[in-house]
Each structure stands twice: as structure tokens, then as C-alpha cells.
């Protein structure tokens, strides 16, 4: 069983499969996720009645009052599941057009008058028609994130103390260098280390490996020059049984990552965002997030009915609860609305519970593209394909 977790009081999303990265249906998000600003409607969904904030609750409460039924029997009176009926009242779920018609029919109410009274609108999910009529800028994205960036980290110190680092003879011969301050590129590389990296507890070994099937280009064309620029290290990108990446033995690099940056040696079940990266600097934090999402993250576009692959979902998976909490903290500072999903299903390859940070919906997606974006070729291809189909 997989459980959806949120810091909101209203948590009710449940899923049973982690392999499909669509963890939370939009209708199962928290009330905070679903409610819009006072003058906006709920985001569109196929055959739904979109009410202004609070108006759906008023309508359901009035319908129950007219029917003279208790909460235990009201739904059944309208031929609606009682739990669903109460969910409509609590505004956890947008009222379906079908159920709206049932209520109006039973109570002999005029649908048009009810829509006008409670400020509701009918929406039908025909993405081709919607794109032509209203343009993509308004298509399915009535809801917007309005929270401004508010970094609460007080640290502005970016200089690194590398005086504690010991260089081996081989490090000196290879002319390895170490960054003297935190830069966006270094922050991104640290994100990669947290995601795909492995720091051994012996021999000063460091590994960075990704998926062999779809990350070769990323490692060869992006990671390799990144390490050259940061550390003057010429990487030998290799293919292994199921991974692609590199293994390197360097006392200087190993001590830099553990002593200066503060990354832990394996295992990674208690890894977190290092304190030196918790700085009051938007560019550095966004670069760090890009490194994280480009390694242990995933971008997916959910299908619904006949509408294929349109709803954006971005996720990050880790076995470290502390890391998931750190990530959510930074995302909220940047204006995102993240949720946390726990998969407690134990597998041979993944014996530990996994925590999944999820960004659902168009508003999160637009902010992701604006602030974080991706350098992963596989993700770039996904975004390009989506834009060609649904973009302007």
C-alpha cells in the first residue's frame, strides 16, 4: 500500500503503484491544492461543474437541507455515493456534471439558475477544441501559484574553506583543483552527488552513475565537462551492467565532498541537503534542485480518458526522509506547492521505504520550467514533445 502524505490537515490521496509516477489524482489533492484565489474558478476537468471557492460547499449544504436528509442518507437519496457526496461538500472533489444533474432533477431545480446563483460553470475536456478557442495560455491553467519567492535561509556566506583538504601525489600529478566558493554549477553538481552519487567509506572512492538506457548523452555531454570545469578532472565515462557513469579515486575530491561540503559516506538513507547549500541565494538553490531532479527525479505527463499525456507531474524519489523534508522546504520557499508520498512497499532491489516529493499541475510545471528546468536530454525531449502537442 502506498500512502500520500501532506503537511495540510486535509490529506486523502491514495495510490497502490509506484511504478507509474502519477501518484495523486488532481481530485484527490488537499484542499489547499484545489482551492483557487477568490476570483478564479477550479481548474478544468472533464465533465465537471467548476464553482468559485466556497460556492460548491454552499450548494451541497443547501441541497441536503432541501432534501431533509442526514449526512448518512443524503448521498443515497440523490443516488450518489455518500462518501462522494460529503467529499463534494468539503470541496475535496469538484462536482461532476452527472451528479449535479441528479441533484437538480431530484429537487426539481433549474440548472441554469443554480449555476448563476452559485457562480458555477460547466467545462468539457476537449483539448483540441479548447486550444483553438481560448489558446494554450488559458487552457486548463486557470489556477495559478501566487505565492512569491520567500527565502528564509539567513546564510549568505559562499566561500569554502579547503585548507583542511589533503591532496595525494596522484591528485597533484593530475592537477586537480577544488572550488573556493559555492557557485550555481557547483550547487548543481552537489545535487547530482546527492541523487546519483556514492561516497565509499574506504579507498577515497567516489562514484556517479545513472541509467544506462537513457542517460549516456547526459553523462558524456554534460556531466563530463562539468567535472572538468569544476575540478579539472578528465572523466572516463563507462558503461556497466545497468548503469553509465564513472568511478574515481581521489583523496582531494573525497575529502572535499565529505569535509567541506558535508556529504555523508554510504549508505544514503540519512543523506540531506548540506548546510553549506542552505543559502539565501535563489540561483544556487535552483541549480541544486536541477541536479537533484535530473538524477533521481522524473517528469511525466498523465493521461485521462481520451486525452493522452497532457497533465504534468514532476517527482523526486529518495530513501531519506530528511532529504525529502529538506527538498520540500526549499520548494515552498521558491513558491511551489509540493506534496510528499510514501511508498512502503518493500522490493528486492529497493528494500527501504521510498519517499516521493511530487509537483502536480500546470502552475508547478510552469514554475519548474522558469526556475529549475533541466539539462537531461531525456527530459528535454519530453518537454519538447509536450510543447509541440499542447504549446502555443
Buried (B, 14 or more C-beta within 10 A) or exposed (E): EBBBBBEBEBBBBBBEEBEEBBBBBBBBBBBEBBBBEEEBBBBBBBEBBBBBBEBBBBBBEBBBEEBEBEEEBBBEBBEBEBEBBBBBBEBBBBBBBEBBEBBBEBBEBEBEEBBEBBBBEEBEBEBEEBBEEEEBEEBBBBBEBEEEEEBEBEEEEBEBEBEEBEBBEEBEEBEBBBBEEBBBBBBBBBBBBBBBBBBBEEEBBBBBBBBBEBBBEBBEEBBBEBBEBBBEBEBEBEEEEEBBBBBBBBBBBBBBBBBBBBBBBEEBBEBBBBEBBBBBBBEBBBBBBBBBBBBBBBBBBBEBEEBEBBBBBBBBBBBBBBBBBBBBBBBBBBBBBBBBBBBEEEEEEEEBBBBBBBBBBBBBBBBBBEBBBBBBBBBBEBBEEBEEEBEE
